[in-house]
Amino acid sequence: MMDMIAGALQEAWLNFSEGFAAFLPRLIAMLAIVAAGWLIAAAVAFVVRTLLALFRFNKLADRTGTTEMLKRAELPAADRLTATMVFWVLWLGFLFSGVGSLGLTGMEQLTSEFVHFIPRLFVAIAILIAGFVLANFAWRATLLTAVNANLPSARLLSGGARFLVSLLAVAMALEQLGIAQHVVVTAFAIAFGAVMLGLAIAFGIGGGGVARRIVDQHFPEKPDTKDDDVSHL
């Protein structure tokens, strides 16, 4: 009986030793890949931040209103945020590659999905940046137009235009990422329809007089010119 127990323990120890000896090189390779990936990602992020500072990327962010939105969200400056995003994307790629080298079940599929997710992520970021730029442009254009036309609540109209454009950009970015596509599209349609209906009802009920004055100011009625009943010879 004792010989059987000793033999089983010896066999289990041999299996563990062989498995650990086969796993140890993979573990060392994974740690090397992750460490090298961290250094490479940090170097690339530093280069990206330096280039953005050289091309005055923060000045462009100030002009488009991105800096103001980042400050409201308590986020770092535009160049630092971009470099940080580049660092995390690269390092996560190396991390998944390192974990995949361990030969764990399912890691190859996860790594492949992450690699296919990176282009969609950059497209979504580009959509957000373009959307915020267009939203700021729509805000300024609507504000100037409303002020020049002496429309009431000019700031409210311009803020609503910026909100709608930003909402559209966020919905498009989430759809690009594939995050709850049907929910995002449905929620955006409901929100957009509710806002438009609310504005129409509010303007129809409370802005009838304003609408009348705007029409009278921009489209005055022309006096009727009737010919004399008696034509002169």
Residue, then its C-alpha position, 0 to 999 in steps of 0.5 A: m500500500m505504501d509503495m503504491i502511494a509513494g509511486a503515485l506521489q513520485e509520478a505526480w512530482l515528475n509530471f509537475s516537474e516536466g510541466f513546469a520545465a516546459f512552462l518556464p521558458r514560456l513564462i520567461a518569454m512572456l515577461a520579456i515580451v511584456a517588459a520590451g513592449w512597455l519600453i517600446a510603448a513608452a518610447v513611442a508615446f514620448v516621440v508622439r508627444t514630442l511631435l505633437a508639441l513640435f506641431r503645436f497640437n495644443k494650439l489647434a486644440d485651443r482653436t477647436g474648443t477641444t481644450e475647454m472640453l478636456k478641462r471640463a472633463e478633468l482630463p489632461a492636455a490634448d498632446r498628453l492624452t493622445a500620447t497616453m492613449v498611444f502608450w496603452v494601445l501599444w502596451l496592451g497589444f504586447l501584453f496580449s501577445g505575451v500572454g498568448s505565448l503561454g499557450l493558454t486556451g482561448m488567448e489566440q482568439l482574444t489576441s486576434e479580436f484585440v488586433h481587429f479592434i485597434p483600427r475600429l478604436f482609432v476610427a472611433i477616436a477620429i470620429l469623436i475628434a471630428g464631431f467635437v470640432l464640428a460641434n464647436f463650429a456649429w456652436r459658434a456659427t449658430l451663436l453668431t447667426a442668432v445674435n446677428a438676427n436678433l433672435p432670443s435665447a441665442r446661447l440656448l440655440s447654439g448650445g442645443a446645436r453643439f449638443l446635438v452634433s456631439l450626441l451624433a458623434v458619440a453615437m457614431a463612435l459607439e456604433q463603430l466600436g460595436i458596443a450595443q449597436h442596436v441600443v445606441v441607434t435606438a437611444f439616439a433616435i429616441a433622444f433626437g426625436a424627443v429633443m426635436l419634438g420638445l423644441a417644436i412644442a416649446f416654440g409653438i406654444g411659447g414662441g408664437g409671438v416671436a415667430r410672428r415678429i421674425v416673419d414680419q421683420h424678414f418678410p414684410e407684407k407688400p402693399d397691394t397696388k390695384d389699378d384704378d377702376v377708370s382708365h385715363l385716355 
